[in-house]
Amino acid sequence: MAYVIFLAGLAVVLGGLTWFAWWAKRTGRGSGVAGAIAAYEEFYRTTAHASHYELRQQADRKSETGSPDDL
């Protein structure tokens, strides 16, 4: 019986985390979670932290569109 209660609790926790991820993406509030993870990675994994900021810079960059005369 203890296993059933444990598995039910685990299913509730995983369902809650799944719902939170869906909600954060839908409302655009996932950036706070990304910032918290970046702070963790800065302390424990410096290469992952540098990669995080590089990816954010790439996402913020706008590509230059050339004119039709460049063809």
Distance bins in CASP14 RR format, pairs under 12 A and 6 or more apart:
PFRMAT RR
TARGET T0000
AUTHOR 0000-0000-0000
RMODE 2
METHOD distances of the structure
MODEL  1
1 7 0 0 0 0 0 1 0 0 0 0 0
1 8 0 0 0 0 0 1 0 0 0 0 0
2 8 0 0 0 0 0 1 0 0 0 0 0
2 9 0 0 0 0 0 1 0 0 0 0 0
3 9 0 0 0 0 0 1 0 0 0 0 0
3 10 0 0 0 0 0 1 0 0 0 0 0
4 10 0 0 0 0 0 1 0 0 0 0 0
4 11 0 0 0 0 0 1 0 0 0 0 0
5 11 0 0 0 0 0 1 0 0 0 0 0
5 12 0 0 0 0 0 1 0 0 0 0 0
6 12 0 0 0 0 0 1 0 0 0 0 0
6 13 0 0 0 0 0 1 0 0 0 0 0
7 13 0 0 0 0 0 1 0 0 0 0 0
7 14 0 0 0 0 0 1 0 0 0 0 0
8 14 0 0 0 0 0 1 0 0 0 0 0
8 15 0 0 0 0 0 1 0 0 0 0 0
9 15 0 0 0 0 1 0 0 0 0 0 0
9 16 0 0 0 0 0 1 0 0 0 0 0
10 16 0 0 0 0 0 1 0 0 0 0 0
10 17 0 0 0 0 0 1 0 0 0 0 0
11 17 0 0 0 0 0 1 0 0 0 0 0
11 18 0 0 0 0 0 1 0 0 0 0 0
12 18 0 0 0 0 0 1 0 0 0 0 0
12 19 0 0 0 0 0 1 0 0 0 0 0
13 19 0 0 0 0 0 1 0 0 0 0 0
13 20 0 0 0 0 0 1 0 0 0 0 0
14 20 0 0 0 0 0 1 0 0 0 0 0
14 21 0 0 0 0 0 1 0 0 0 0 0
15 21 0 0 0 0 1 0 0 0 0 0 0
15 22 0 0 0 0 1 0 0 0 0 0 0
15 23 0 0 0 0 0 1 0 0 0 0 0
16 22 0 0 0 0 1 0 0 0 0 0 0
16 23 0 0 0 0 1 0 0 0 0 0 0
16 24 0 0 0 0 0 1 0 0 0 0 0
17 23 0 0 0 0 0 1 0 0 0 0 0
17 24 0 0 0 0 0 1 0 0 0 0 0
17 33 0 0 0 0 0 1 0 0 0 0 0
18 24 0 0 0 0 0 1 0 0 0 0 0
18 25 0 0 0 0 0 1 0 0 0 0 0
19 25 0 0 0 0 0 1 0 0 0 0 0
19 26 0 0 0 0 0 1 0 0 0 0 0
20 26 0 0 0 0 0 1 0 0 0 0 0
20 27 0 0 0 0 0 1 0 0 0 0 0
20 29 0 0 0 0 1 0 0 0 0 0 0
20 30 0 0 0 0 1 0 0 0 0 0 0
20 33 0 0 0 0 1 0 0 0 0 0 0
21 27 0 0 0 0 0 1 0 0 0 0 0
21 28 0 0 0 0 0 1 0 0 0 0 0
21 29 0 0 0 0 0 1 0 0 0 0 0
21 30 0 0 0 0 1 0 0 0 0 0 0
21 33 0 0 0 0 1 0 0 0 0 0 0
21 34 0 0 0 0 0 1 0 0 0 0 0
22 28 0 0 0 0 0 1 0 0 0 0 0
22 29 0 0 0 0 0 1 0 0 0 0 0
22 30 0 0 0 0 0 1 0 0 0 0 0
23 29 1 0 0 1 0 0 0 0 0 0 0
23 30 0 0 0 0 1 0 0 0 0 0 0
23 33 0 0 0 0 0 1 0 0 0 0 0
24 30 1 0 1 0 0 0 0 0 0 0 0
24 31 0 0 0 0 1 0 0 0 0 0 0
24 32 0 0 0 0 1 0 0 0 0 0 0
24 33 1 0 0 1 0 0 0 0 0 0 0
24 34 0 0 0 0 1 0 0 0 0 0 0
24 36 0 0 0 0 0 1 0 0 0 0 0
25 31 0 0 0 0 0 1 0 0 0 0 0
25 33 0 0 0 0 0 1 0 0 0 0 0
25 34 0 0 0 0 0 1 0 0 0 0 0
27 33 0 0 0 0 0 1 0 0 0 0 0
28 34 0 0 0 0 0 1 0 0 0 0 0
29 35 0 0 0 0 0 1 0 0 0 0 0
29 36 0 0 0 0 0 1 0 0 0 0 0
30 36 0 0 0 0 1 0 0 0 0 0 0
30 37 0 0 0 0 0 1 0 0 0 0 0
30 38 0 0 0 0 0 1 0 0 0 0 0
31 37 0 0 0 0 0 1 0 0 0 0 0
31 38 0 0 0 0 0 1 0 0 0 0 0
31 52 0 0 0 0 0 1 0 0 0 0 0
31 56 0 0 0 0 1 0 0 0 0 0 0
31 59 0 0 0 0 0 1 0 0 0 0 0
32 38 0 0 0 0 1 0 0 0 0 0 0
32 39 0 0 0 0 0 1 0 0 0 0 0
33 39 0 0 0 0 0 1 0 0 0 0 0
33 40 0 0 0 0 0 1 0 0 0 0 0
34 40 0 0 0 0 0 1 0 0 0 0 0
34 41 0 0 0 0 0 1 0 0 0 0 0
34 49 0 0 0 0 0 1 0 0 0 0 0
34 52 1 0 0 1 0 0 0 0 0 0 0
34 53 0 0 0 0 0 1 0 0 0 0 0
34 55 0 0 0 0 0 1 0 0 0 0 0
34 56 0 0 0 0 1 0 0 0 0 0 0
34 59 0 0 0 0 0 1 0 0 0 0 0
35 41 0 0 0 0 1 0 0 0 0 0 0
35 42 0 0 0 0 1 0 0 0 0 0 0
35 49 0 0 0 0 0 1 0 0 0 0 0
35 52 0 0 0 0 1 0 0 0 0 0 0
35 53 0 0 0 0 0 1 0 0 0 0 0
35 56 0 0 0 0 1 0 0 0 0 0 0
36 42 0 0 0 0 0 1 0 0 0 0 0
36 43 0 0 0 0 0 1 0 0 0 0 0
36 52 0 0 0 0 0 1 0 0 0 0 0
37 43 0 0 0 0 0 1 0 0 0 0 0
37 44 0 0 0 0 0 1 0 0 0 0 0
37 45 0 0 0 0 0 1 0 0 0 0 0
37 48 0 0 0 0 1 0 0 0 0 0 0
37 49 0 0 0 0 1 0 0 0 0 0 0
37 52 1 0 0 1 0 0 0 0 0 0 0
38 44 0 0 0 0 0 1 0 0 0 0 0
38 45 0 0 0 0 0 1 0 0 0 0 0
38 46 0 0 0 0 0 1 0 0 0 0 0
38 48 0 0 0 0 1 0 0 0 0 0 0
38 49 1 0 0 1 0 0 0 0 0 0 0
38 50 0 0 0 0 0 1 0 0 0 0 0
38 51 0 0 0 0 0 1 0 0 0 0 0
38 52 1 0 1 0 0 0 0 0 0 0 0
38 53 1 0 0 1 0 0 0 0 0 0 0
38 54 0 0 0 0 0 1 0 0 0 0 0
38 55 0 0 0 0 0 1 0 0 0 0 0
38 56 0 0 0 0 1 0 0 0 0 0 0
39 45 0 0 0 0 0 1 0 0 0 0 0
39 48 0 0 0 0 0 1 0 0 0 0 0
39 49 0 0 0 0 1 0 0 0 0 0 0
39 52 0 0 0 0 0 1 0 0 0 0 0
39 53 0 0 0 0 0 1 0 0 0 0 0
40 46 0 0 0 0 0 1 0 0 0 0 0
40 48 0 0 0 0 1 0 0 0 0 0 0
40 49 0 0 0 0 1 0 0 0 0 0 0
40 52 0 0 0 0 0 1 0 0 0 0 0
41 47 0 0 0 0 1 0 0 0 0 0 0
41 48 1 0 1 0 0 0 0 0 0 0 0
41 49 1 0 1 0 0 0 0 0 0 0 0
41 50 0 0 0 0 1 0 0 0 0 0 0
41 51 0 0 0 0 1 0 0 0 0 0 0
41 52 1 0 0 1 0 0 0 0 0 0 0
41 53 0 0 0 0 0 1 0 0 0 0 0
41 55 0 0 0 0 0 1 0 0 0 0 0
42 48 0 0 0 0 1 0 0 0 0 0 0
42 49 1 0 1 0 0 0 0 0 0 0 0
42 50 0 0 0 0 1 0 0 0 0 0 0
42 51 0 0 0 0 0 1 0 0 0 0 0
42 52 0 0 0 0 1 0 0 0 0 0 0
42 53 0 0 0 0 1 0 0 0 0 0 0
43 49 0 0 0 0 1 0 0 0 0 0 0
45 51 0 0 0 0 1 0 0 0 0 0 0
45 52 0 0 0 0 1 0 0 0 0 0 0
46 52 0 0 0 0 0 1 0 0 0 0 0
46 53 0 0 0 0 0 1 0 0 0 0 0
47 53 0 0 0 0 0 1 0 0 0 0 0
47 54 0 0 0 0 0 1 0 0 0 0 0
48 54 0 0 0 0 0 1 0 0 0 0 0
48 55 0 0 0 0 0 1 0 0 0 0 0
49 55 0 0 0 0 0 1 0 0 0 0 0
49 56 0 0 0 0 0 1 0 0 0 0 0
50 56 0 0 0 0 0 1 0 0 0 0 0
50 57 0 0 0 0 0 1 0 0 0 0 0
51 57 0 0 0 0 0 1 0 0 0 0 0
51 58 0 0 0 0 0 1 0 0 0 0 0
52 58 0 0 0 0 0 1 0 0 0 0 0
52 59 0 0 0 0 0 1 0 0 0 0 0
53 59 0 0 0 0 0 1 0 0 0 0 0
53 60 0 0 0 0 0 1 0 0 0 0 0
54 60 0 0 0 0 0 1 0 0 0 0 0
54 61 0 0 0 0 0 1 0 0 0 0 0
55 61 0 0 0 0 0 1 0 0 0 0 0
64 70 0 0 0 0 0 1 0 0 0 0 0
END
